[in-house]
Amino acid sequence: MPILSKLFYAMEKGYTYVVEKIGRPLAAKVSTIAESWGNKSARAWKNDQALTRYLGASAMSLTRFPFGRQMP
C-alpha cells in the first residue's frame, strides 16, 4: 500500500502541474481571444475545468520540453 500511495501522490502532483501551470493560462488566452472576436460566453471558459484539463494535457503531449519545465 505505501508504494501505491506514493504513486498516487506523484501522479496527483503532475496532474496539478498540468492543470494549474499549463492548462489554466492557455484557457485564459483562448477565452480572451474568443471574447475579442465577439463570443460573449467565452468569458466563462477560463474557469472551465474540463477545458483547462484538456488544454493542459494537449500541450504536454505536443511539447518537446521535459515535464516540469516552463513552456516559452
N, C-alpha and C positions, 0 to 999 in steps of 0.2 A: 504493500500500500504506500509506503513512503516514496517509492520511485514514481508511482502514478501521480501522487500529489505534486512532486517536483516537475514532472512533465506538464501537468495541467497549469502550474504556475508559469512555466516558461512560455507555453502557448498563449496564455492569457495576456502576458506581458507583450508578446509580439502582436497580438490582436489589438491591444490598446494602442500600441505604437502606430499601426497601420491606420486605425480609425482616427486618432487624435492628431497625429503629426502629418499625415499624408491626405487622408480622405476628407477631413473637415476643411482644410484650406482649399482643396480642389472644388468641393461643393460650394464654398463661398464664392469662388471665382466664376463657376458656371452660373450660379444664381445671379451674380452681378451682371454678367454678360447677357443673360436671358432677360433680365429686367430692363437693360438698356435697349433691347430690341422690342420692348413693349409688352412682355409677358408679365403681367401683374402678379400672378400666382407664384412666380419663381422666387419671390422673397422667402417663402417657407422652405425652399429646397436646402438652404444652408443648415437647417435644423432637422432635415430628414435623415434618420439613422440608417435606413436601408440604402439611400443614395450615397451616404458617407462611406459605408462599408464597401459598397460596390466600387466606388471610385478609388478607395484606398487599395483594395485587392487588385484592381485592374492596373493601377500604377505600379504596384510591386511586381506584378507579373511581366510588365513591359519594360521595366528599367533594367539597365545593366549594372546599376550600383548595388553593392552588397547590402544586405539587410542591416538596418541600423544607421546608415549614413544619410545625410541630408541630400535631397534632390536639388539640383540647381534651379 
